[in-house]
Amino acid sequence: MANLDFEIATIPETIKKEVTCTKTLSAGDVLKAEIGSEDELDKTVPTGKVWNVVLNIRVTESDA
């Protein structure tokens, strides 16, 4: 699996981190995504299908 690199931009009092990944998945390939312990996606591309997947993650950090 390829590592996804974050582009980091500093904005006053906020650090914004973003990554966009575009992949084409063929039949039998698996799409997995997990955030925390409750939000999870785990799907397999059906036979005879191709999925074009665009994943965009944005993390905004601030003081607690």
LOTORKE-337404 format. One line per field, with one value per atom (N, C-alpha, C): residue number from 1; residue in three letters; atom name; z, y, x. Coordinates in steps of 0.02 Angstrom, whole numbers, plus 50000, padded with zeros to 5 digits. Atoms other than C-alpha are relative to their C-alpha. Layout:
BEGIN
seq NUM, ...
type ala, ...
atom CA, ...
w Z, ...
v Y, ...
u X, ...
END
This chain:
BEGIN
seq 1, 1, 1, 2, 2, 2, 3, 3, 3, 4, 4, 4, 5, 5, 5, 6, 6, 6, 7, 7, 7, 8, 8, 8, 9, 9, 9, 10, 10, 10, 11, 11, 11, 12, 12, 12, 13, 13, 13, 14, 14, 14, 15, 15, 15, 16, 16, 16, 17, 17, 17, 18, 18, 18, 19, 19, 19, 20, 20, 20, 21, 21, 21, 22, 22, 22, 23, 23, 23, 24, 24, 24, 25, 25, 25, 26, 26, 26, 27, 27, 27, 28, 28, 28, 29, 29, 29, 30, 30, 30, 31, 31, 31, 32, 32, 32, 33, 33, 33, 34, 34, 34, 35, 35, 35, 36, 36, 36, 37, 37, 37, 38, 38, 38, 39, 39, 39, 40, 40, 40, 41, 41, 41, 42, 42, 42, 43, 43, 43, 44, 44, 44, 45, 45, 45, 46, 46, 46, 47, 47, 47, 48, 48, 48, 49, 49, 49, 50, 50, 50, 51, 51, 51, 52, 52, 52, 53, 53, 53, 54, 54, 54, 55, 55, 55, 56, 56, 56, 57, 57, 57, 58, 58, 58, 59, 59, 59, 60, 60, 60, 61, 61, 61, 62, 62, 62, 63, 63, 63, 64, 64, 64
type met, met, met, ala, ala, ala, asn, asn, asn, leu, leu, leu, asp, asp, asp, phe, phe, phe, glu, glu, glu, ile, ile, ile, ala, ala, ala, thr, thr, thr, ile, ile, ile, pro, pro, pro, glu, glu, glu, thr, thr, thr, ile, ile, ile, lys, lys, lys, lys, lys, lys, glu, glu, glu, val, val, val, thr, thr, thr, cys, cys, cys, thr, thr, thr, lys, lys, lys, thr, thr, thr, leu, leu, leu, ser, ser, ser, ala, ala, ala, gly, gly, gly, asp, asp, asp, val, val, val, leu, leu, leu, lys, lys, lys, ala, ala, ala, glu, glu, glu, ile, ile, ile, gly, gly, gly, ser, ser, ser, glu, glu, glu, asp, asp, asp, glu, glu, glu, leu, leu, leu, asp, asp, asp, lys, lys, lys, thr, thr, thr, val, val, val, pro, pro, pro, thr, thr, thr, gly, gly, gly, lys, lys, lys, val, val, val, trp, trp, trp, asn, asn, asn, val, val, val, val, val, val, leu, leu, leu, asn, asn, asn, ile, ile, ile, arg, arg, arg, val, val, val, thr, thr, thr, glu, glu, glu, ser, ser, ser, asp, asp, asp, ala, ala, ala
atom N, CA, C, N, CA, C, N, CA, C, N, CA, C, N, CA, C, N, CA, C, N, CA, C, N, CA, C, N, CA, C, N, CA, C, N, CA, C, N, CA, C, N, CA, C, N, CA, C, N, CA, C, N, CA, C, N, CA, C, N, CA, C, N, CA, C, N, CA, C, N, CA, C, N, CA, C, N, CA, C, N, CA, C, N, CA, C, N, CA, C, N, CA, C, N, CA, C, N, CA, C, N, CA, C, N, CA, C, N, CA, C, N, CA, C, N, CA, C, N, CA, C, N, CA, C, N, CA, C, N, CA, C, N, CA, C, N, CA, C, N, CA, C, N, CA, C, N, CA, C, N, CA, C, N, CA, C, N, CA, C, N, CA, C, N, CA, C, N, CA, C, N, CA, C, N, CA, C, N, CA, C, N, CA, C, N, CA, C, N, CA, C, N, CA, C, N, CA, C, N, CA, C, N, CA, C, N, CA, C, N, CA, C, N, CA, C, N, CA, C, N, CA, C
w 50000, 50000, 50000, 50003, 49956, 50059, 49947, 50094, 49970, 50023, 50074, 50037, 49969, 50105, 50010, 49985, 50189, 49974, 50014, 50121, 50060, 49938, 50273, 49987, 50004, 50275, 50069, 49935, 50433, 49993, 49999, 50460, 50074, 49929, 50621, 50041, 49953, 50762, 49971, 50031, 50640, 49955, 50048, 50551, 49958, 50045, 50399, 49965, 50032, 50333, 49950, 50051, 50170, 49959, 50047, 50058, 49953, 50050, 49898, 49964, 50033, 49821, 49949, 50052, 49656, 49977, 50019, 49616, 49958, 50036, 49494, 50028, 49972, 49573, 49954, 50044, 49473, 50043, 49966, 49517, 50046, 49950, 49675, 50043, 49958, 49737, 50059, 49939, 49911, 50016, 49978, 49966, 50075, 49928, 50153, 50024, 49967, 50256, 50072, 49930, 50444, 50034, 49960, 50556, 50070, 49932, 50742, 50003, 49992, 50800, 49974, 50021, 50732, 49925, 50071, 50555, 49957, 50038, 50440, 49934, 50065, 50256, 49977, 50022, 50192, 49946, 50056, 50019, 49947, 50055, 49877, 49935, 50066, 49695, 49970, 50028, 49618, 49933, 50063, 49473, 49942, 50059, 49306, 50008, 49987, 49385, 50011, 49985, 49399, 50039, 49961, 49532, 49991, 49998, 49510, 50067, 49932, 49688, 50009, 49982, 49741, 50075, 49927, 49926, 50019, 49976, 50006, 50075, 49927, 50189, 50020, 49974, 50276, 50076, 49928, 50457, 50021, 49974, 50545, 50074, 49931, 50708, 50035, 49960, 50845, 50073, 49929, 51029, 50033, 49965, 51144, 50048
v 49942, 50000, 50062, 49938, 50172, 50045, 49952, 50299, 50064, 49937, 50456, 50056, 49944, 50615, 50058, 49942, 50763, 50062, 49933, 50938, 50042, 49963, 51050, 50075, 49927, 51234, 50027, 49972, 51338, 50064, 49943, 51462, 50021, 49981, 51567, 49958, 50041, 51453, 49935, 50061, 51312, 49970, 50034, 51183, 49957, 50037, 51114, 49946, 50055, 50944, 49969, 50029, 50876, 49949, 50048, 50728, 49979, 50026, 50677, 49943, 50059, 50507, 49977, 50025, 50447, 49932, 50069, 50260, 49969, 50042, 50142, 49930, 50068, 49977, 49954, 50050, 49821, 49947, 50053, 49672, 49961, 50036, 49588, 50044, 49953, 49741, 50021, 49983, 49800, 50074, 49931, 49977, 50000, 49998, 50004, 50071, 49936, 50163, 49994, 50003, 50184, 50065, 49940, 50336, 49984, 50019, 50302, 49927, 50071, 50141, 49985, 50013, 50165, 50011, 49985, 50237, 49959, 50046, 50100, 49983, 50021, 50057, 49944, 50059, 49886, 49966, 50026, 49842, 49971, 50031, 49730, 50018, 49984, 49781, 49937, 50059, 49662, 49977, 50029, 49548, 50039, 49965, 49638, 50075, 49929, 49811, 50032, 49960, 49948, 50061, 49940, 50084, 50052, 49944, 50254, 50034, 49977, 50310, 50064, 49938, 50488, 50009, 49994, 50501, 50066, 49937, 50671, 50002, 49996, 50689, 50070, 49934, 50857, 49998, 49998, 50873, 50072, 49933, 51041, 49994, 50006, 51054, 50067, 49939, 51181, 49982, 50012, 51201, 49976, 50027, 51103, 50050
u 50042, 50000, 50044, 49961, 50067, 49983, 50012, 50088, 49972, 50028, 49983, 50033, 49965, 50082, 49953, 50040, 49999, 50034, 49977, 50016, 49982, 50013, 50034, 50005, 50001, 49985, 49983, 50013, 49994, 49959, 50044, 49853, 49996, 50002, 49843, 49951, 50037, 49784, 49972, 50025, 49746, 50054, 49957, 49851, 49954, 50043, 49763, 50041, 49965, 49815, 49951, 50043, 49745, 50038, 49972, 49775, 49944, 50047, 49688, 50035, 49974, 49714, 49949, 50044, 49641, 50026, 49981, 49643, 49945, 50048, 49559, 50007, 50001, 49509, 49962, 50031, 49466, 49966, 50036, 49358, 50047, 49961, 49422, 50043, 49962, 49518, 49957, 50036, 49471, 50011, 49999, 49428, 49989, 50006, 49461, 50015, 49988, 49449, 49975, 50020, 49441, 50019, 49988, 49424, 49975, 50020, 49424, 49981, 50019, 49344, 49930, 50068, 49168, 49987, 50012, 49180, 50047, 49959, 49240, 49966, 50024, 49221, 50045, 49962, 49275, 49959, 50040, 49206, 50046, 49964, 49265, 49965, 50028, 49241, 49969, 50034, 49112, 50030, 49978, 49154, 49971, 50022, 49145, 49994, 50006, 49152, 50069, 49940, 49285, 49976, 50017, 49278, 50055, 49954, 49360, 49988, 50006, 49392, 50041, 49965, 49435, 49989, 50003, 49476, 50031, 49973, 49497, 49991, 50001, 49542, 50024, 49980, 49548, 49997, 49996, 49604, 50015, 49989, 49586, 50015, 49978, 49681, 49996, 50003, 49648, 50014, 49988, 49685, 49936, 50059, 49569, 49970
END
